Amino acid sequence: MSDNMRMKLKIWRQKGPNSPGAFRDYELDNVSSHMSFLEMLDVLNEKLIKEGKEDPVEYDYDCREGICGTCGVVVDGVAHGPVRRTATCQLHMRTFRDGDTITIEPWRSEAFPVIKDLVVDRSAFDRIIQAGGYVGVNTGCAQDANSIPIGKEEADKSFFAAACIGCGACVAACPNASASLFVAAKISQYAHLPQGKPEATRRALRMIEQMDAEGFGNCSNHAECEAVCPKGISIDNIAVMRREYLKAALKTGSATI
């Protein structure tokens, strides 16, 4: 494989949430196979700025280390691209071949309206967290390490759920645009720990009600969410979320099952 490649890009361009969008074609020469996907977009934007014919392509990023969850685009029909358990910022151009045409578009969901080009508004996730994705009770001073025994299996389940970075790839991949994997991870990380028990009922009801209010679809077990999750969050967490919601509904009688 040559170190330098020529790439053809089909990128979704949209000036705003109320503007029509369309794919635009671009070509880039001398794309290094060592570049990250976002570095390739940086090179494209430098070219567009230099030419002065149109605005650079807007896209989200922050840490570029696959940690923060800020990045995220659909690459050739796959959220985050063709490499499993890899965020867009950690995708490298060596994944592609000289002369390839790459189609790049934003997350597609009514609950994630396009702001501009590849940038979408994911504040719906923030509102779901604000509804109950936290421990709010007074827990006092830090406990000694072994004063609250937690079995390794439960601790591991909580840890793996907490690895969710909230990027929204699960929503983009789901045919129903469901946020169930994201919400399940945030509920599950507390459900396995004693610190999360006091607010478990309120947490499950409020977060799931907020998820529905935001306009996300329902989960129908396609498992596309797990397939594209850069952290490999398991759909087992969705079962935990449903159990927590069922227990909360039966306990309060305030929810429809």
C-alpha atoms as one frame of an Amber mdcrd trajectory, in Angstrom:
protein
   0.000   0.000   0.000   1.363   3.386  -0.986   2.002   5.871   1.816   0.308
   8.640  -0.181  -3.145   8.138  -1.597  -5.721   9.964  -3.612  -9.145   9.990
  -1.995 -12.574  10.934  -3.260 -14.931  12.269  -0.612 -18.714  12.593  -0.610
 -19.531  14.837   2.342 -22.904  15.981   3.624 -23.088  19.794   3.592 -25.887
  21.643   5.347 -25.826  25.292   6.402 -28.234  24.887   9.307 -31.040  22.847
  10.853 -33.658  24.521   8.676 -31.628  24.485   5.462 -31.694  21.727   2.861
 -28.605  19.560   2.752 -26.834  17.630   0.026 -23.682  15.635  -0.619 -20.740
  17.483  -2.141 -17.844  15.796  -3.916 -14.217  16.548  -3.102 -10.847  15.109
  -4.048  -7.657  15.057  -2.031  -4.195  14.159  -3.289  -1.259  12.997  -1.183
  -3.288  11.701   1.746  -0.858   9.923   4.035  -1.882   6.478   5.217  -0.544
   7.530   8.630  -3.097  10.327   8.991  -6.058   9.947  11.283  -9.476  10.403
   9.694  -9.877  13.807  11.340  -6.433  14.901  10.181  -7.563  14.082   6.658
 -10.579  16.372   7.173  -8.220  19.041   8.518  -6.237  18.841   5.275  -9.456
  19.170   3.280 -10.462  22.254   5.262  -7.045  23.834   4.764  -7.530  23.318
   1.041 -11.032  24.840   1.108  -9.836  27.846   3.101  -6.930  28.391   0.728
  -9.187  28.184  -2.321 -11.732  30.520  -0.704 -14.629  29.106  -2.692 -16.680
  27.672   0.173 -16.698  27.332   3.943 -14.679  24.569   5.579 -16.520  21.436
   6.636 -17.833  21.639  10.198 -17.354  18.553  12.368 -17.087  17.821  16.091
 -13.894  16.841  17.893 -12.057  17.502  21.119  -9.517  15.116  22.668  -8.878
  13.083  19.493  -7.987  10.157  21.736 -11.261   8.215  21.701 -12.084   9.278
  25.255 -14.390  12.286  25.284 -17.117  11.118  22.858 -17.232  14.444  21.021
 -16.352  13.144  17.572 -18.655  11.044  15.467 -19.688  10.754  11.840 -21.113
   7.995   9.690 -18.403   6.679   7.359 -19.580   4.598   4.404 -22.821   3.850
   6.208 -21.225   2.789   9.496 -21.189   4.962  12.625 -17.539   5.805  13.419
 -16.376   3.853  10.366 -15.405   0.302   9.414 -13.054  -0.529  12.318 -14.834
  -2.008  15.329 -14.461  -0.434  18.771 -12.798   2.617  17.264 -14.029   6.197
  17.507 -13.838   8.391  14.410 -10.850  10.276  15.804  -8.911   7.005  16.191
  -9.736   5.781  12.682  -6.693   5.990  10.388  -6.465   6.412   6.646  -4.512
   3.161   6.308  -7.944   1.540   6.648  -8.722   2.782   3.125  -7.092   2.280
  -0.246  -5.780   4.583  -2.920  -8.656   5.840  -5.072 -11.414   4.935  -2.601
 -14.567   7.016  -2.442 -15.562   7.712   1.179 -19.068   8.854   2.063 -19.263
  10.963   5.228 -22.499  12.075   6.861 -23.759  13.120  10.307 -25.634  11.070
  12.906 -29.184  10.630  11.612 -31.876  11.069  14.262 -34.790  13.409  14.860
 -33.477  13.809  18.413 -30.053  14.865  17.027 -30.896  17.810  14.728 -28.132
  18.936  12.390 -26.474  22.186  13.451 -24.199  22.461  10.426 -22.651  19.935
   8.043 -21.503  16.974  10.173 -22.272  18.595  13.535 -25.454  17.562  15.339
 -27.045  18.748  18.573 -26.593  15.955  21.143 -27.842  17.967  24.113 -30.694
  15.444  24.441 -28.130  13.174  26.107 -27.294  15.934  28.587 -30.942  16.334
  29.523 -31.284  12.588  30.079 -28.297  12.668  32.443 -29.729  15.706  34.217
 -32.949  13.782  34.749 -31.266  11.214  36.962 -27.887   9.961  35.790 -26.028
  10.806  38.969 -25.781  10.067  42.709 -27.349  13.007  44.523 -27.658  11.761
  48.086 -25.196  12.898  50.739 -22.657  10.101  50.955 -20.446  11.784  53.544
 -16.678  11.441  53.594 -14.823   8.986  51.410 -15.058   5.442  52.736 -12.104
   3.171  53.396 -11.369   0.976  50.413 -12.802  -2.217  51.897 -15.588  -0.799
  54.064 -18.259  -1.362  51.382 -17.635  -4.850  49.975 -18.560  -5.089  46.304
 -18.142  -8.374  44.471 -15.750  -8.326  41.525 -18.422  -9.466  39.070 -20.727
  -6.606  40.039 -17.866  -4.110  40.116 -16.745  -5.198  36.638 -20.267  -4.850
  35.239 -20.492  -1.327  36.635 -17.048  -0.444  35.305 -17.786  -1.718  31.796
 -21.091   0.195  31.691 -19.391   3.362  32.915 -16.995   3.168  29.942 -19.747
   4.687  27.749 -18.482   8.009  26.342 -21.898   9.252  25.178 -20.890   9.737
  21.559 -24.304   8.781  20.142 -23.124   6.141  17.686 -25.736   3.781  19.112
 -28.484   6.196  18.082 -27.021   6.692  14.615 -26.746   2.944  13.998 -30.148
   1.927  15.353 -32.887   1.628  12.694 -35.257   3.095  15.301 -32.842   5.826
  16.422 -33.077   4.432  19.946 -30.935   5.760  22.788 -31.506   2.628  24.853
 -27.855   1.550  24.969 -26.704   4.960  26.186 -29.426   5.227  28.834 -28.964
   1.601  29.840 -25.236   2.123  30.385 -25.846   5.166  32.576 -28.491   3.358
  34.631 -26.557   0.091  34.806 -23.353   1.642  36.124 -25.250   2.647  39.284
 -27.566  -0.369  39.464 -24.588  -2.643  40.202 -23.252  -0.497  43.044 -24.653
   0.117  46.552 -24.148   3.870  46.095 -26.785   3.833  43.356 -29.479   1.960
  45.290 -31.105   4.840  47.248 -32.130   6.688  44.056 -32.627   3.662  41.801
 -36.399   4.075  41.460 -36.298   7.764  40.659 -33.320   7.331  38.341 -34.935
   4.644  36.180 -38.262   6.429  35.855 -36.896   9.896  35.165 -34.180   8.916
  32.711 -36.419   6.657  30.640 -39.248   9.191  30.647 -36.805  11.872  29.490
 -35.456   9.565  26.782 -38.994   9.142  25.445 -39.677  12.875  25.693 -36.609
  13.629  23.571 -38.078  11.650  20.670 -35.757   8.654  20.562 -37.236   5.444
  19.185 -37.781   2.169  20.991 -35.287  -0.672  21.143 -36.209  -3.703  19.030
 -33.067  -5.767  19.717 -31.256  -5.310  16.407 -27.971  -4.986  18.367 -26.582
  -2.535  15.813 -25.814  -0.254  18.761 -23.418  -2.727  20.338 -21.773  -3.409
  16.974 -20.724   0.237  16.474 -20.074   1.263  20.079 -16.417   2.360  20.292
 -16.261   1.062  23.874 -18.068  -2.207  23.207 -20.934  -1.536  25.638 -23.007
  -4.725  25.816 -26.740  -4.834  25.138 -26.947  -6.866  28.348 -27.204  -3.444
  29.961 -30.520  -2.857  28.192 -31.909  -5.877  30.058 -30.670  -4.316  33.310
 -32.372  -1.034  32.396 -35.657  -2.783  31.680 -35.523  -4.647  34.979 -34.808
  -1.420  36.840 -37.711   0.293  35.092 -40.072  -2.606  35.784 -39.166  -2.618
  39.479 -39.632   1.174  39.660 -42.970   0.993  37.866 -44.315  -1.709  40.143
 -43.035   0.084  43.223 -44.557   3.484  42.411 -47.470   2.591  40.157 -46.653
   5.763  38.236 -45.396   4.320  34.959 -46.927   2.432  32.081 -45.256  -0.913
  31.386
